[in-house]
Amino acid sequence: NAQGEDVVAGIRTPQPINRRQKASPQEVSLEEAMPEVYKELEHYCKVLERHFRDMQDVEFTIQRGKLFILQTRSGKRTGLAALRIAVDMVTEGLIDEEEALMRIEPEQLNQLLRPVFDPEEKEKARKEGRVVAKGLPAGPGATSGHVVFFPSEVEERTAKGEEVILVRVETSPEDIRGMSAAQGILTARGGMTSHAALVARQMGKVCVVGCEALRIDYKNRHLEVNGRLIREGDYISIDGSTGEVILGKLKTRPSEVLEVLVEKRLKPEESQSYQIYHKLMQWADRKRKLRVRVNADRPEQASLALALGAEGIGLCRTEHMFFEGERIYAMREMIIAQDPESRREALDKLLPMQREDFKAIFRVMRDLPVTIRTLDPPLHEFLPHSDDEIAQVAERMGISFDELKAKVESLREANPMLGHRGCRLGIVYPEITRMQARAIFEAACEVKLEEGIEVHPEIMIPLVGHVEELRDQRRIVDEVAKEVFARYGVEVPYKVGTMIEIPRGALTADEIAQQAEFFSFGTNDLTQTTYGISRDDVGKFLRAYVEKGIWDFDPFVKLDTKGVGQLMMLAVEKGREVRADLKVGICGEHGGEPSSVKFCHSIGLDYVSCSPLRIPIAKLAAAQAAIEENGKK
Amino acid sequence: NAQGEDVVAGIRTPQPINRRQKASPQEVSLEEAMPEVYKELEHYCKVLERHFRDMQDVEFTIQRGKLFILQTRSGKRTGLAALRIAVDMVTEGLIDEEEALMRIEPEQLNQLLRPVFDPEEKEKARKEGRVVAKGLPAGPGATSGHVVFFPSEVEERTAKGEEVILVRVETSPEDIRGMSAAQGILTARGGMTSHAALVARQMGKVCVVGCEALRIDYKNRHLEVNGRLIREGDYISIDGSTGEVILGKLKTRPSEVLEVLVEKRLKPEESQSYQIYHKLMQWADRKRKLRVRVNADRPEQASLALALGAEGIGLCRTEHMFFEGERIYAMREMIIAQDPESRREALDKLLPMQREDFKAIFRVMRDLPVTIRTLDPPLHEFLPHSDDEIAQVAERMGISFDELKAKVESLREANPMLGHRGCRLGIVYPEITRMQARAIFEAACEVKLEEGIEVHPEIMIPLVGHVEELRDQRRIVDEVAKEVFARYGVEVPYKVGTMIEIPRGALTADEIAQQAEFFSFGTNDLTQTTYGISRDDVGKFLRAYVEKGIWDFDPFVKLDTKGVGQLMMLAVEKGREVRADLKVGICGEHGGEPSSVKFCHSIGLDYVSCSPLRIPIAKLAAAQAAIEENGKK
């Protein structure tokens, strides 16, 4: 028989206890070999489980047919097993729903939601030495595709029905379209909060980042990894739950939960894991007080989120809408416009496209609130950067290279994160805010009139640090609303609020709340500014900080309750002093991280907003927070 | 005689009242022309002045030898006159010292401190007709330089060591960097509160505004003034205390106050303005509670500051010490070092140089506290950037272009302001902090042993946002101190403290105070992070913010008491809860701005620290704050 040390070291493969566990008919289980001893073992295990009210890891030995129980402790459960055990124990009356909810690590729900590689295929790949590298598991799930190095080429290939893995040293906002079209994203650099990781989680893409073994050669369009050469077009597979990079193509399976909820290829009663998921979510929904919204920019994300129980959109970014297809050119015309008149002309081209985007989202979300953020990134993100690209774009736009180059130069910033972005754009170029407000209200009026949908848009002004910024932008939004409602002869209830994402916003929340009907904490930027640390640059010292124990955790992953959280508390307090019914939420990445969700509960937020597949995780965390508050642990 | 309207419009030049005012013997004064009326006028003026307890602007008319007093009001005083009047009125017993102090705008002290043109040279220029125009005296002082019309070109020229006068029709926030680099600023339009005037005063730049005689032709890069053509690159001189614009270059002399205090070319009794200055400072010193320190990195700055009454150094930046001469090469060796060993070797070359720097400063400051900040800027600031420079430096360092280029690339940051700098450097490279601590303590021990000076170094760790950062750096400093004291057989009292310059530092001040013996607010960075605004990029939207009334003032010039100030208050409170005797100061540029100094007084700071020539201004503001607090206004 296998002895403990050997099993742990992986030298011996343990033998099965009972018939159910047998992997092949050749194996002989304890149940078959020593039925008496097996029965005795089964009995003691039940006693122990009942006593400790938890699944037990029982160590035992059998000497000359006699059973000795050596040790017992609460079992380490991974994935599905843990969930099944918790639900089973409720069914068996061993624990109640609350206790079941408390026993699950919210992140374990990922196992129910993400696609996985076919286990046999993966084992085969491992045996053949095709698992060639390991990076950080930044977007759970599993996928295969052709290697493509240039985001611009991803769409061409996917348009032809190809599956593509985008492989980059690192990604940047210009790559969004390629990232969105790709099946998966693999980068050589960057941590769990790098651009690639954040966008992938937001998009629900399989993603492995910081895979430092990759030597990417853009020029020759190939990459080398531990002595193996992978050319553009070769198939690779990435497992975003483990970080593994595998040569060749592997079959995947969607999670059963999504097969039931979204694909509808399985019936609820056909899937055990769906039933577990469903029960857990029912219980969580009964306990939690926090509402859970989704960060979604596209109708299909919104649909997925609704299937997973989203109660609204907490963050609909509008900038992604400007990158797609022809729009980027209208956007660029707007940027190089010399005066408000030609800027308005360019914006007029964008208006109908943006209006259709909003209509599509409103149709999915129906009467649920949809929080739309006005344009946020600095304008230089929409312009080309290399001389080659500038030349290309200039020709396409019918302007000279020098003119475009000069514009690119003039928009360059020393610290773009702290630059001309957020509401600072809408203040300098009120035409932009006006166009966006018009697109939102026209879309709302049209779906109401044409389809009878009562939408609830909430317009969110980003990066506000001074009440006058919000007053300025709010005035534009209100004016446009009035004008559009008069034109359509119909009214749509709407709110205007702000992101609280820079310290001064939190510190002067009492003033800002006079102009804001809601606050939404943008904890990504709030963490950057509160720490004075750029997320793009933290990699240079993060390792030393963690190794030396200066930080217990990465504040970009888990909310820093002491510093950032203190500002949040202050803002909630000051805001509600002025406006008792102020709605307050969070739409930073932390909104889907369990410990951060619990903190949000504790300071009285109304909702958290996160990427679609993290909704169940946030719900569970919210339920746990409510249960903990009631003192039942 | 000149009538009111004509005088104001500048059409008639008024005639002198008495002999003293006569500009030339040809003029006839009232005193000479109508001695009776003059005596009568003198009498009533005294009565009025005594009654209103302030200098009066008296409007009168004389009809057929009879004096009519038409109107009287408190006089508008500029510069030296205001100071003299205030001091005189104390001497005459009309007002007391406090009232005199309260009547002076602290910025007016600039009149006493800024350089003037050599009187002989100026007289010569006048005779030669080179005084070609007169504008408003917006930034006191006198300077000469090459005419440059475009702010972007100012930096290029000053980088080559040229003196430059920036000449514009008017200035706007985008021009800030050019204005900062120029010796002086001259504009054709704008009043005493125009952008150019405000910025120049804050920066301590010589400035003449509203010089309407200038006809500036940007396209042909020349200007015409009263028939004289001045081309770009020609020398001009501007007197910011009188508003005069003079062709050619003129020698300048330090102000009389500095001639007495620093140059010692004048005796106190020989200078009226020194006597005024001295009296005001005596009074201010008696009233103020805030101590005033200087931001100084070099012995000569420290000497100047001492002469102006500095009570210590509040900020001695050490990075300047790494740029000079050969040092930059040792610094670069340190940066490209592949391992701690070679990094230490490079640092060993810097150690003796840095130690000598500190000894020189300690010798000047003697027993006054000297706050030394450890290395702050990101390392890429020490490396070349263009390919040409990289090639040159690589050759000089005996490494390949590619190696150096790769290093430059690897250190590049998306947001340097939020990047790998401040204590984050010392944490990743503890050798740097160790070398700097060693240089400080060895210098302190040596001047003590060799020269009997009891120095008081205060080691300041920058950019702390988490107590563990400070604990880490403090441990190194304490270890080095112990080792050096043992080696020299002598001890030097020292303190270790931190800058509070990112919001998290302020928010967790209670934790940080456990490791810090003092705090110094770095309000430049604290303003950037609290607002989420990069000072280098704010130009892109500052104009719109000011025009639209979103900001009442530029928070980089005047402390934002509502947001940034709230964090400061919080930090003082939390810090002193933990450590009652915590010393707290400010070393950002706000430390020399009067309204900010008053705020610092109100929240209980121990000292402000500013550039040398702002020390008297800070002292006066501090005295006013103390007087205001006592309710005497």
Interface residues (C-beta under 8 A of the other chain):
Chain A: E413 A414 N415 P416 M417 L418 G419 H420 R424 I427 V428 L463 G465 H466 E468 E469 D472 E501 I502 P503 R504 L507 T508 D525 Q528 T529 T530 Y531 G532 I533 S534 D536 D537 K540 F541 A544 Y545 K548 G549 I550 W551 D560 K562 G563 V564 Q566 L567
Chain B: E413 A414 N415 P416 M417 L418 G419 H420 R424 I427 V428 L463 G465 H466 E468 E469 D472 E501 I502 P503 R504 L507 T508 E511 D525 Q528 T529 T530 Y531 G532 I533 S534 D536 D537 K540 F541 A544 Y545 K548 G549 I550 W551 D560 K562 G563 V564 Q566 L567
